[in-house]
Amino acid sequence: MNNRPHGEPPKWATQLLRAFCARHLVIELEGDLLELFAQRLRTYGIREARRRYIRDVFSLMRPFAWKKETGKYPKPAFIHTAMIRSYFKIAFRNLAKHKMFSMINLMGLSAGMTACFLIALYVHFELTYDAFNKKADRIYRLSTDIGYSGGTLHYSISSWPFGPNLQNDFPDIEAFTRISKENYLFRKGDLKFNETQTILADSSLFQIFDLELLQGNPKTALQAPFSVVLTESTAKKYFGESDPMGQTLLVGDAGDAAQVTGIIREPPVNSQINGDIFISMTTHTRHYNTAVNEEWANFGTTTYLLLKPGTDPAVLASKFPAFLERHVGTFLRREKVSFAFVLEPLLDIYLHSDREAEQSGNLTNIYTFTIIAVFILLIACINFVNLTTARSLERAREVGVRKAIGAAKSALARQFISESLLMSSLSFVFAVLLSAALIPLFNGLSGKTISNGISDELPFVGILFGASLLIGLASGIYPALVLSSFEPVKVLKGKFTTSGKGNFLRKGLVTVQFAISIALIIGTMIVYTQVNYMRSHELGFSKDQTLIIPSGTGSARQALKAALQHLNGVRSVAASSSVPGGENSDAHSKIENSQGEMQVATLDVYQVDFDFIPQYGLTLVAGRPFSNEFTTDSTKALVINEAAAKLLGYASPEQAIGKKFSQWDREGIIIGVVKDFNFKSLREKVRPLTFRLLDAWNGNWLSVKMNGNRVHQTLEAIEAQWKIQRPERPFSYFFLDEFYDRQYRTDVRFQELFIHFAVLAIVISCLGLLGLASFSTVQRTKEIGVRKVMGASAASIVGLLSKDFLQLVGIAFVIAAPLSWFAMHRWLEGFAYKTDIRAWIFVAAGLFSTFVALATISFQSIRAALMNPVKSLRSE
């Protein structure tokens, strides 16, 4: 063959070199590169041309060589573009060649990114409650502390006159609005709805809060009495497609005419101001309760203040004691109580206030989910490292060949990092698709509309993409450095072994994975146990087969009660102002304490009829219940609970019987003490409670105790009687057990979300363990073959391969157990009544994690144990 040929290179030489470059040099022989090869071929011949070409290309691939370019070499930009294209082309080939590992890696990263994306949406939603208000930094809730001899009551509500008088006295207050959520009957023609999301509000509502008014004047929409503003959906419910502006709705049993003066867009879900219908406050203050603006001791509204720009809330708050002295000082001294105002920033109410609110969240839960998101992402990254290094032996000879022919370490590292970036980018695409599909399900699990769809979350998608690139880069650095550092001589001679540091790192990462998984298993079991404890705990009253009907008051209630008592399937009927699990009133009371003094206290009040205490199964521990046989009970009798007796200083309930009381417009004696029962959530301790007989104009609830075997028929009979007695109102009802359990909706949803994400973390951890098991099996192939030749059984080999992993699980358990106990102990401190953290939970978690580990590695272990030893030894 002529050593100095002229003209174009032969086709076979070009094809041979192109294949060689693509496979071993990670570059493509195209364009200027082909011209360079042709030039070398004409000058030196095929062998020397190839040698010099390879040398020159690798010189160009080194970063420091870019400054030494001459005109006869290809342009650096072209080389860079070609290399990048080749990196990803070969990366795709490797992913397609190892489908199982690629799929496991893809699934793990995609699941981790999806979980993080959804949790990020949830956390952002919770942290931005009320943040849509442009003036949020100047809006404060006026809360009240009421002090008396028995302690201090921390209210989120305020007295009706506080708001208007504060604005009159302090020019630093730009505006105020009072909010009171009510239950009103609305009618239009044959349409009638009992609207439970009706809000009384002052006309300045739209000046303070950014509720988008689509029609109407924000300054006057809630100014005149009987003005109503509807949300879009409510307007459509009553008026269909016609224009609702200026039309009339009938309000209440009396059918007062109210005019529609505005239409607003649906308020954001993460807002303290959430209603379907807004009624002007003047409707209440000028018609329904004309004296309410003078009742300084009437606490029944939530007041918000808008401070002028630059106002220091601390300085303003320091002036409040003088204000209280001017307006209610005499009253406070006479009643031996004290008032103190607290200004709570609007943005702190949802997560940072310990007072009651229309909407309240749990900061601990947000921290918990954030930590879980970080853990899941960490586990996914650990999986990538382990699964990639598990394949290092399979790619060792490939690296050895590349390095033997001159491939630079940096070029190999870039190749492996490009594969990592490709994997993370593909995972990002799948994560976005999964998130889009799972957002509706996630909304259902969280109980809130966290997101309306992936198209509304493009900023988060952009953040996720950036995070995916960082994950790909960070996760690919270690495998790239390890694989590109192989010594070609040892690798090609078959003497390649992994370092002790590498083994230690991989085992350490798997230990971290399983420590996180075991901690989540323990946490899941404790959360489930606590929620189940609250829902099954003995409450001290009977709530089964009890139907609650909002009946109204007066003679209509009495007639309905009488009609229902005679129905088949109805065991008893009781009337009351409140039911367990719902809101109840409180009253400024004076009760004789153990020292013989009239102790002032603000106590919770249930107004009930004669049938309430026996129907609810409340236990009398002293005295007697209300009775028709005592005519004075309707005006001069009071029943209290054990907590109230303890507040008054009585050592035993019997000592409270016969003691004097003064409450609202009544004076008399205590006739009975009931055993404490949980009329509120088990998150709270039982508060002091008083019972008094209701009059004709109080008590909106009828509690109907039914037989359990004819519920459907009894419901139909009750509805028929309702239509006879109250035809002007729609029939509505709820079951007490379901209503009471609504207090635990947040805890139940937390439990469900916790379980779902914990299971996901465990599954991803198992993928990582599978990767390490595969790595260990490949590394010990020759050892397994020798043992089988020497007579080792398959069971002993499976045990040998499993032993190391079970040790890792044991170490993970030792790490996870105390940390999870500490974390869950802190979580349980938020409950007044809580379950114990029992030892069996940790034992069960350890056994379950061991089972999961064995199930994960058994496939690889059994497969290795059953392999033909001749084939195993030949593979080495």
N, C-alpha and C positions, 0 to 999 in steps of 0.2 A: 504493500500500500504506500502510495506517495506520501512522504512526511510533510510536504509543503504544497497541499492542494490549493487551487485557485478557484474563485467564484463562490457560489452559494454553498452552504453546508449540505451534505446529503440528507435526504428526508429521514432515513433511519437514525442518523446521528442526532438530528433535532428532536425526534420523538423520544429517543432514549434519554437524552439529557433533560427534556421537559418532564418526563416521568420521574427521573432521579431528583430533580429540583423540587417538584411538588411533594414527593414522599419524604425526602430526607432534609431538604434545606428550608422548607416552609416558605417557598417563593414560587412564583409562576414565571416560566420562560416565555415572555411575550414582548412585543414591541421593541423598545430600546435594548432590553436585555438580550433579545434574539440578535439584534444588530451587533451587540458587543461580542457575543459568542462567534458570530460569523467573522468578525474582524480578527479575533484570536485564532480562529481556524485557518484563515488565509495566511496568517503570519507564522504560526508555530506547528500546525498539524493537530489532529484530533486529540491525542493524549495530552500533549502539553497545553493545548487550548483549554481542555476541560480542567486541568489542574490549576492553571492561572485564572481561569474564570471563577472557579470556586474560591480561590484565595482573594481575588479582587472583591467579589460579592460580600464575603464575610468581613473584609476590611471596611466596606461601606456600611455594613450593618452595625458596626461598633460606633457608639455616639461620638467618641473623640475623633473619629476619622472623617467626620463630615467637613471639617475645616481644611482638609488636605486634598480637596477635589481638584481634578484637572479636567480639561475639556473632553478627554477621550472616555471618561466614565459616564455612566447614566446619571441623570439628575437625581439628587437625594429624594425629592418629593415623589418621584415616580417609584423609586425603590420602596419608600415608606408605604405608599398606597398599595403596591403589589403585595408587600408583606402582610399588611392588615387584611387584605382580601384573602390571602392564603391562610392566615391564622384562622379566620372564621370558616373557611371552606373545610379545612382539616378538622376543626372543632365539630362541625356538623357530621363529618364522617365518623369521628370517634363516638359521638352521641348515638348515631345510628347503629354502630357496631356493637355497643354495649347497651342494649335496649333496657334491660332490667334495672341496671344501676342508674341509667339516665332517668327512667321513669320514677324510681324511688326518690332520687334527688329532686326531680321536678315536683313531685307530689309534696315532699317535705317543705321545700321552699315556698311553694304556692300556698299551702295550707298555713304556714307561718305568716306569710305576708297578708293573707286574707284575714286571719284572726287579728293581726295588728291593725289593719285598716279599719275593721269594724269596731274594735275597741277604741281606736283613736276617734272615730265618729262619736261614739258614746261619751267618751271623756270630754271631748270638745263641747258636745251638747250640754252636758251637766255643768261644765265650768262657765258657760256663757249664758246662764239663766239671767234674763232681764237685760242682757247687754245690748239688745237691739235699740234700747232707748238712748237717744243721743245725749240726753241730759242726765244719764244714770248716775254720774259722779256727783250730782247735786241733789239727788232724790234720797230722802231718808224716811224710814218708817218711825212714827212716834209710838214707842212702846212704853208701858207703865209698870213700875214696881209698887205694889201695895204692901206696906208694912203694918203689922199688928203684933199683939203680944205673943201670938203663937208662931210667928215667923214672917216670911215675905213671899208674896205671890208675884211671879214674873209673868206679866201679860204681854201679848203682842198687840192687844187691842187698846183702845183709849176711850175716854168719855166723849160723848157727842159734842159738848160745847168746846172741847180743847182746841180743835182745829181753827174755827173761825175767830176765837178770842186770841189765839197765839198770833195769827196774821195781823189782827188789829193792834196788838201791843208791840210787835217786833217788825220793823221795816226790813230786816235781813231776810224775812220769809217772803219770797216772791209769790207763792201760791200754795194752796193746800187742796186736797181732795179727800173725801171720806168714802170708803168702800164697805158695803155691807151686802153679803150674798144672801139672797132670800129665795123662797119657794112661792111662786105666784101662778094662779090660774089665768090663762090667756085664751080668748075666744074670738073667732071670726066666722060668722055664719054657723055652719055645722061643724067646723073645725074647733076642737078644744084640746089644749095641752096643759099639763101641769109642768111648768118650766122650772126645773130645779137649778138651772144655771142662770138665774136672774140676778143682776147686780144693781143696787142703788148706788149712785155716784153723783158727786157735785159737778157743776158745769165746767169746772177747771180740769176735768179728767184729761181732755185732749190737749190741754196746755202743758201738762206734766208728762204724760205717757205718750209714746209715739204709736198710737193706734191709728191705722190708716183709714181715714174717713173718705169713702168713695163718693158719697152724696151727703149734702147738708153742710151747715156752717159749724165749724168746731167750737166757736165761741158761744153759740146760742142753742146748739142741738140738745143740750141737757139743762137748759135754763128754766123753762116754764114748767109748772106742775103737769104731770101726766104726759111728759114728752118721753118717747122711747126711741132708742137707736138699736137697730137689728144687725146681726151679722148677715153676710150674703146667703148662707145656707138657711138661716131662720127666715129671712125675707122670702126666699123661694118656697119654704114650707107653708107659709100663710098666704102668699100672694101669687105664687106661680111665676109666670113670665111677665106679669103686669108690673108697672112702676109702683112701688110701695110708698113713695114719698107723699106725705099728706094724708094717707089713708088711716083708718081707725081700727084699733084693737080694743076689745073689752077686757078689763083687768079685774080679777077677784070675783068673789061670789056676787058682789053688788053690781058688777058689770060696768064699772067706771070707764068712760071713753078715754083712750089714750091715743095720741097722734104720733105717727111715725115721722121723726124729724131728721133721721140720718141712717146711712148704711155704711158699715165698716167691713173691711176685709177681716177674715178670720184671724183672731189674735194668735201670735206665735205660741206654740205648745210650751216652750220653756219661758213662761211668763207668769208672774204673780197675778196679773189681771187677765182672767180667762172666764168669759161668759158668753151666752148666746143672745141675751137681751139686756140692755142697759136702760134703767129708768132714772129720771131726774130725782135727785135727793129732795127737791122741794115737794115732790109728791108725798113723801113721808113726813117732812117737817111741817108742811102747811095743811095737810089733810088727815093723814092717818095718826100722827102723834105731834100735835102742835106745840107741846111743851117740852119736847125732847132736847131742844137747844139750851134749855135752862137746867137740865138734870145732870149736875156735875158728878153724881155718883153712879150714873147709868153708863156702864161700860159695855158697848155693843157694836162698835165700829172700828175699822182699821183706818188710821189716818196717815196720809203721806204728805210730807212737806217738801217743797221745791225751794232750796235756798238760792239767794242771789249769788252771782259769780264772785268769788273771792271771800265768801263768808266762811269763817272758821267755825265748824260745828261745835268744837269744844268750848269756845268763847260763848256761843249762843246758849249751849246747855248750862253754862254757869249762871245764866240769868233766870233759869226756870224756877228755882226755889222761891225767888221773890214774886214771880208771877203767881205761883200756887198760893202763897201767903195772901196776896191781894184778893184772889178770887174765892178760895176755899179754905183759908186759914182757920176761920171760926168753926167750920164744919169738921175739919180734921181734928182739932183739939177736943171738940165735943164728943166725937165718935172714937177718939183715941187710936186713930190710924194715921198713916203718912202716905203721901203720893210722891213718886220720883219719876221724872221723865228720862227715857233713854232714846237717843237718836241712833238708829241702826241703818247703815248704808244699804241702799237697795241691793247692790251687788253682793252683799254679805248674807242676805236673808236666807237664801236657798241652802247654802252649804255650811255657813258659819254661825247661824243663830240657833240657840237652844230653846227658843220660844216657838209656840205654835205658828204655823203659816199656812196659807192656801196651798202652797207647794213647798215641800222641803225635801232635801236630798241627804245623802250620807257620804261625807268626805272620806271615811274609812273605806267604803266600797269602791270609790273612785281610785284611791291609792292601790287597793287590792287588784283591781282590773288592770291598772297601769303596770304593776309589777308582773302580773300574769302575761301581759303582752310582751314585756321585755324578756321574760323567761321563754316564751314560745319562740320568739325570734332568735334568742340565743341558742335554743335547742336546735332550731333549723340550721343555723350556721355551723354548729358543732357537727351536725349530721353531714353537711357538705364536706367538711374537712375529713371526717372519718371515712366517708364513702369514697372520696377521691384518693386518699392515701391507701385505702384498702385495695385499690387497683394498681398501686405503684409497682408491684411485682410484675403484673401483666405488661406494663409499659416500660419496664426497666431496660429490656433489650432494645426497644425502639429508641430510648434516650441514648443508650450506649452506642448504637450505630450512628446516630446523628452527631454525637460528640466525636466519634472516631474519624469521621470525614470532615471535621472542622466546625461543626455548629457551635456557636457561642452560647455560653450559659445564659446570657441576657436574652438571646433570641428564644431559647427554650422556655425561659420563665415567662416571656411575653405570650408565647403560645398557650401555655397552661392558664395564664390569667385571662386570656381571651376566651378560653373555654368556660371559665368561671363566669365571666361577664355575659357570655351567651346564655348560660344556664339561668343566671339571675334575671336576664331580660325576658327570657321565655316564661320564667316563673311570674314575673310582673304581669305579663299579658294574661296568663291563666288566673292570677290573683284578681285582676280587674274584672274578668268575666265571672269568676266565682262570687266576688263581692256584689256585682250587679244582680246576680241571681238570688243571693242570700239576704239582701237588704230588707225585703218585705218580711221574711222569716225572722230576721233580727229585730225588726220593729215589733213583731208580735211577742217575741221573748222578753224584750225590755218593757213592754207595755206602753211604749211611747212611739210617736212618729219621729224617730231619730233622723231619718233622711227620706226624702221623696224619690230618690233614685240616684244612680251613679252620675248622671249628667249634672246634678246640682252640686257635686263634690269634686269638681275639676281641680281646685287647689290641692285637695288631699291626694288626688291621683298624681299630680305633679310631684308632690312630696314623696309619695310612694315610689315613683320612678327613680327619683334621686336616691332614695334609700336603697332601692334594689341595686343600683350601680355601686353604691358604697359597700353593700353586702357582698356583691360579686367580687369586688376588688379586695375587700378585707378577708373574705373567706378563701379567696384563691391564692393569696400571697404565700401562706405556709406550704400548701401542696406544691406550688410552683417552685419554691426554694428547695424543697426536699427532692422533687423529681429531677430538677435541673442540676442537682449536686451529685448525682450518681457518678461513680468513677467508671469510665467505659471499659477499662481493662478487666476489672473485677466482674462487671456485669456480663460482659461477653464470655467470660470464662465460667459463668454460672456460680460465682462466689459472692453474689450480692446478699447482704443481710441488713436488716434494719437496725438502727442504733437503739441503745437502751433509753436514751432521751425521747426518741420518737415513740417507743412503746409506752413509756410513762405518760407522755402527753395524751396519747390516744385513750389510754385507760382512765386518765384523770378526767378527760372530757366526758366520757361515758358515765363516770361516777357522778359528775356534776349533773348530767342529764337525769339520771335516775334519782338523785337526791331531790331535784326539783319535782320530779314525777311523784315520788313518795310523799313529799310535803303536800302536794296538791291532792293526793288520795286521802291523806289524813284530814286536810282542810275540808274536802268535800264531805266526808263522813260526819265531821263535827257540825258543819253547816246544816246538813240534812237532819241530824239528830236534834239540833236546836229548834229548827223550824217545825219539825214534827212534835217536839215537846210543847211548843207554844200552842199548836193547833189541837193537841189532845189533852192538854193540862186541865185538871178539874178547876172550873171557873167559879164555882160557888153558886151558880144559878142554872136553871133549865132553859136551854135555847132550842131544843129539838122540836120539830113539827109546830113551830110558831110562825104564823103569818103576821106581818106588820102592814097595816093599812093607814095611809094618811087620811084621817077622817074629817078633819075640820073640828070646830068647837061648837059649843052651845047646844041647843035642843036637837039639832041635826045629828050630832055625835051620839047623844043619848038614845035617840030613836033607832039609829043604826045598830048600836050595841045591843039594844033590846031585841031587835030582829035577828041578829046573828046568833044570839045565845040559844035560840030554839031550833037551830038547824041541825039536821043529822050530820054527824061527823065533827061537830064543834064541841069541845069539852068545856071551854071557858073563854071569856073575853074580858080584857082589862084595858083601862084607858090610862094614859100617862103623857107627860110632857116630853119625855126622853125614853130611849131604849138603850140597852147595853151596846157599846160600840159606836154610838152616835154622839152628837153634841148635846150638852146639857147646860142649863143655866147655873149661875152662882149667885149667892145672895149675901149682902152685908148683914151679919148676924151678931147677936150678943147672947152668949150662953153662960150659965153659971158654971164655973170651973171647980176643981177640987178645993180651992182656997176660999170658996164662997163669994168670989168676985164675978162680975159680969164680964166675961172675956170677949173681946171683939175679934171677929174672924170673918173672912170671906170664904164661904163653904159652897161646895157643889150641891145642887138641889135637884131632886126628882119630885115633881108633882104627880101624884098617883091617886087612883081611886081605891076603894076597899078591896078589890079583887087582885091588885097588882102583886103584893107581897106573897100571898099563897100561890098564885098562878106561876110565878117565876121560881118558886121553891126556895125562897130566901129563908135562912135559918135564924130564928130568934134566939139569941144567947142570954137575953134578959128582957123582962117586961112582956108586953103584948103588942100585936099588930093593931092597925086601925079596925074599928068595929062599928057597925050600925047601931049596936046596943048603947053606945055612948054618944049622945048628941053633941057633946063638946068637942069630939074629935075633929069635926070639920073646920073648927076655927081656933082650937087651943091645944092641939096635940102635935108632937114632933117625934119622929123615929130617926135615930142616927145609926151609923155603922161603928164598928170597933175602932177604926182609925180616928174617927171624930172623938170618941171617948178617951182615947189615949192622948189626943191633942189637948183635951181639957184637963188632963192630969189624973184621970181616974185609974186606980190600980186594977179595978175589975169593972165589967160592964154594969153590974148591979148597982154600983155606986152612982151611976148617972141617972137612974130612974127617979123621976119626980123633980128633977132640977129645972129651974126656970129658963126660958128662952124668949128672945125677941127677934123676929125675922120678918122683914118687909112690914106688912100691916098687921101682923099677928103676934100675940103674946100668950104664953101658956107654959106647959111642962113637957118634959121628955117622957114618953110612955113606953118606949121600947128601944132595944139595941139589936141590930142584925149582924150576923157574922159577915166579916169582910168578904166581898166578892169582886171579881175583876170586871168592873163595868167599862174599863179601858183596856188597851193593849197590855200584854205582859211585859212590854218594854218599860212600863211605868209601874211604880209602886201604887198600891191602892190608896186613893186620896180620901180625906174626910168627906163624908156624904150625909146629907139630911133628906128625909122624906116628909112631905106634907101633903094633906089631901087637896086635890085640885078643885077649883070652882068651875062654873059652867063655861067660862071664857078662857080656860087654859087646858092644855092637854090635847095635842093634835094627833096622837097616835093611838090606834087600837091594836092590841096584841091578841091574836086569835090562836088559841091552842087547839090543834086538830088531832083527830085519830090518824095514826100513821097508815092505816090500810085503805082509806078512801080519800086520798088527797085530791085526786083529779075531780071526783064528783063533788067534793066539798067546795073546791074552788069555783066550780060552775054555779053552785047554789049561792055562794057568797057574792059572786058577780051579779047574779040575778037580783038579789036583795039590794045591792048597791044601785043598780039602775032604777029601782023603785024609790029608794030613799034619797039618792043624790043624782038625779038625772042630768043636772047641769055640769057635773064634773066627770072627767074620764076616770075609769077604774084603774088604779095602779096599786102595786103591792110589792113586797119582797120578803124573802124568808130570813129570819133572824140569824140563823147559823151562817148563811152565806154573807150576810151583811156584816156580821161580827168579824168574819175571817178576812174581810177586805182590809182590815187594819194591817194584815200581814202580807199584803200584795207585794210591797217593796222587798220584804225578806224572801218571799217565794220566788220572785223574779231574780233576785240576787243568787239564790240557790240554783235556779235553772241555768243561768248564765255561767255560774261558777262550774257546775258539773260539765256543761258542754265544752268550755275551754280547757278544763282539766283533762277530759277524755282526749281532746285534740293534742294536748301536750304529751300525754302518755303514748299516743299512737306515733307521734313524731319521734319520741325517745326510743320507741321500739325499732323504728327505721334505723336510728343511729346504732343501736345494739346489733341489728342485723348486719350493718356495714362492718363493725368490728369483728363479728363472728366470721364473716366472709374473709376478712383480712387474715385472721388467726388461722383459719382453715387452710388457706392457700399457703401461708408461711410454714405450716407444719405438715405439708403434704408428704414429704419424704419420711418424716418421723412416723406418721400414721402408717405408711406402707411398711416400714421396718417392723413396727409393732405387730401388724397383722401377719407378716411372714413368720414372726416369732411365736404366733399363736394367740395373740390378744383377741378377745371377743369384741363384737360390735358394741355391746353394752358398756364395756370398760373404756372403750375409746370415746363413746358419747359422754361418759362420766368425766373422763380426762379433759375433754374440750369444754365441758360445762362448768367445771370446778372454778376456773379463773373468773368466769363471768359472775357466778354466784358470790364470789368473794367481793367483787365490785358492788354488787347489790347490797351486800351486808355493810360495806363501808358507807354506801349512800344512805342506808337506813340509819346508821349511827349519827350521821351528819344531819339528816332531815328531821328525825324525831324531836330533839330538843328545840330546834328552831320553829318547827310547826306548832309545838305545844305553846311556846311563848307567843307566837303570832295569834293563834286562835284564842288563847286566854285573854289577850288584849281585846280581841273582837267581841268576846262574850261579855266584857265589862259594860257594853252598851245596853245590856238587858237587865231589868230589875229581877226577873225570874229567868233562870238559865239552867241548862243541864250541866252535869259534871263531865269533865273530860276523862273518860274511863280508859283503863289499860287495854281493854279488848280492841279498842279502835286502832291502837298502834300495832297490836299483834295481827289483826286482820289486814292492815295496810302492808305489813311486812310479808305476810303469806301471799297476799294478792300480787305484790310486786315481784316476788320470787316466781310465782306461777307465770306471770306475764313474761319475765325474762327467759324462763325455760321454754315457754311456748315459742318465743321469738327465735331463740338460737337452735332449737331442736332440728329445724329443717336443715341447716348447714351442718350440724353435728352428725345427724343420721346419714346425710348424704356422703360426708367424708368417711364415716365408719364403714359404709357399704361399698366404697370404691374398691375396684380391683387393685391389689397392692402392686402387681406388675406394672400396671398403667401409672400408678402413683410414682414408683421409682423411676420409670422411664421418663416421666415428665420433668425430672430433675436433671 
